[in-house]
Amino acid sequence: MLLTLVTAAGLAGVFGVTGQAAAATTIPNTVVPVPVSETANGQTFTLASSATISSADANVGGYLAGVLRASTGYALPLTVGSGSGGTVSLQLSGAPTGTGTEGYQLTTTTSGVVIRANQSAGLFHGVQTLLQLLPPAVMSSTAQSGPWTVPGGTVLDYPRYAYRGAMLDVARHFFTVAQVKRYIDELSLYKVNYLHMHLSDDQGWRIAINSWPNLATHGGSTQVGGGAGGYYTQADYSAIVAYATAHYITVVPELDMPGHTNAALSSYAQLNCNGVAPALYTGTSVGFSSLCVALPVTYTFIDQVVGELAALTPGPYLNIGGDEASSTPAADYATFVNHVQQIVASHGKTVVGWHDITHATPLPSTVAQFWGTGTTDSATAAAAANGTKVIMSPANRAYLDMKYTNSTPLGQTWAGLIEVNKAYDWNPGAYLSGVGESSVLGVEAPLWTETIVTSANIDYMAFPRLPALAELGWSPQSTHSVSAFDQRVGAQGPRWKAMGVGYFHSTQITWPTGS
């Protein structure tokens, strides 16, 4: 889902009108995701070197101060508390009815900026919008020249969906803690609130499990194409979770099963039906591995692994995968998924799985993640009719590892080519037959990494499509407009340049000077 990108143009100020051409009395159409409502007042605020910041939340105030101090060179003293004395004031009171836990109201006049929210996450999202209302150079890590102007008016904003996610596959190629934190930084700019980490696959197991240590030391020792691979210690994983939490992002760990398990099977012979451990795998084929459904040790293994991972994960969800299990007979698959759901529930977590798990019997709380390339899936529709919530990640719209065009140097094509407008132009609440708005929990943008090796690779494949999917997760459907979105996302270019994000310069977008 996805996920929610925001940014500022080289104009003095920026803000997205709701999909219509900007008139003289409107805020410029440059914010992604486009806010719920905006009312211009014709005023302009200029951030001066004498400005101050006050914040009811130390974390959000410190975040804003850190960004602004770096790019403006101003001192910007921060006061933390319930007072409202700052030139820029972040308040956990007075937010209008309906803003919920993640919404905010941002008001700009000649004298300053006030952001009001009910919870800290809302303040943080409001801060992202404020940063996009400032010139793009505000995202620079070194001091730049002003003036630092913000267009006057009132923005009222809150999300369409509760779940706006991005997935990073760290199993096919391993990414370090620092690389994952960098992606968290980028995701948080766009109001993404879930990071799904694909921690295990045929090519690698990436999280240390004390009760089964060979999973990491052996199973994590390689990756696609060979190479050293790697894994997270439990302290590493906890550091990622804490960093995400500080950016109002919840980590959803995934241990894929019963298929996509060669790394685990190679690590422990006793997990195999024949008692023989297969070799490590560095290719890209799928569907050839399976845990042994009949063995009692399989469920001891899952219980202990899930128990350790659940204890390290404060968020509500644990993803059990369940996709492409072609080596597991259908009856065994259903038996397995039903058993594993109970294990996950016993450790206090809500099950998420790829939509294949709807061929078993989902628990009432289980969430299915749709990744198909069509608009019909009878099992998912039946589950939705029975109350199952669905995360929308159609592979031919939301997969960030698909090539943009035939000449894209990275990525795959099995789900088709996905240019930015294809990623944007669909309605998550009316896309999959039998899965209506009320059944959709949210949107997620997965990035599989068979061809993705570096942070620069991540940036190139995620931008500008991640902002497109982020807008689908945040903004109301009534604001949806391809032409207006193209203008908004074009305004991101100078911002990404200031941040050092090497994005794909789609020819569908008119990129402004400075991009």
Helices and strands as residue ranges (DSSP letters): E 37-47, E 53-55, H 58-72, E 78-80, E 88-91, E 104-109, E 112-116, H 120-133, G 136-139, E 148-157, E 163-169, H 177-188, E 194-201, E 204-205, H 214-217, H 234-246, E 250-257, H 262-267, G 269-271, H 296-312, E 317-321, H 330-346, E 350-354, G 355-359, E 367-370, H 378-385, E 389-392, H 395-398, H 420-424, G 428-430, G 437-439, E 440-447, H 455-462, H 465-474, G 477-479, H 482-490, H 492-499
